[in-house]
Amino acid sequence: LPKVPLCVCGRQLGVLDLCGCSCRRGLKVTVVGAAGGIGQPLSLLLKANPDIDVLSVHDLRHTAGVAADLSHICTKSVVKAFEGPKKLKAAMKGADIVVVPAGLPRKPGMARSDLIGVNASVAADVAIAASDVCPGALLAYITNPINTIVPLAAAILKRKGTFDPNRLFGVTTLDCVRAKTFLGDAMNVNPQSVELPVIGGHTGTTILPIISQCKPEFKGEEMERLALVDRIQEAGTEVVKAKAGLGSATLSMAYAANQFVCSLIKAILGKSEEDVVEYAYVESDVTKVDFFATRIKLGPQGVMDNCGLPEMDEYEAAAMKCCLVELKKDIELGYKLSDDFK
Ligand code: LMR
């Protein structure tokens, strides 16, 4: 007979059952937007993670099929499917991590900011549900425009009395992944061996790759460096154009988001002997604006330490000033729009 899992409170659990008590039988990750272009490959990568006990997949539709498919994969996590707005809270209940790829993607000619009208309400619904059913969860938004969505969510959580700046993240990992790839190609080295800070926000000139601090050192001409900065900043648009109306980055975004969630898991479980470090867009007082992506050390409660700004050369310091002007506007818009969700 299969062993009946026990909750730490002692209650016997059915195979697909979660105990309703405040303790848990294991680590629960919820993907909101799990049937979408990012959500499906992200859920697949998470299903392969041996540290996850419950993988909860939510979307407006089609999650039953996604969950049935994932559930045949021979890893220990139990996959649970939830569909429709009314099931959002059930999907998120007791989650340790909620990752949110939900929302509309761009079409050619659109800026990320053009998505705010639709995506603001998606992000707000998640923040409201998190306040009610998993206020202690680490909440990671992929939904665009991240620069505005994260402050909007923060304002809602603040009003609900559940905001913890250490637990709310805008996922900017793809900017780091792209920077490593493009610099690796340019220097003809394995991209995995490339390290450089990518700070700021997640659109256009708010994405600041700090190439002066790249390891190994980038020794190319100034023109080449400027072209690399431009490519990293416009990489999302490169994919949108290449997909010609069929959306934006999904596979590379899923890869990056999985890397970020895996780091959150490592930090929660405290198993890693090394510091768990990622770049993410978080509330901080590192700059004059309220939200800014920097290198952060992660611990069981989320952000453990914000490593602050890297060293920058003159060109990067000037670019940083422009970035702050843009970010300030994006953040204020998020605060303003949060009033629509009172
Ligand atoms: C990306 O960077 O690829 C995503 O933010 C999607 C987009 O619209 O560019």
Boltz pocket constraint, residues with backbone or C-beta under 6 A from the ligand:
constraints:
  - pocket:
      binder: B
      contacts: [[A, 105], [A, 106], [A, 112], [A, 142], [A, 144], [A, 174], [A, 202], [A, 235], [A, 236], [A, 237], [A, 239], [A, 240], [A, 248], [A, 249], [A, 253]]
      max_distance: 6.0
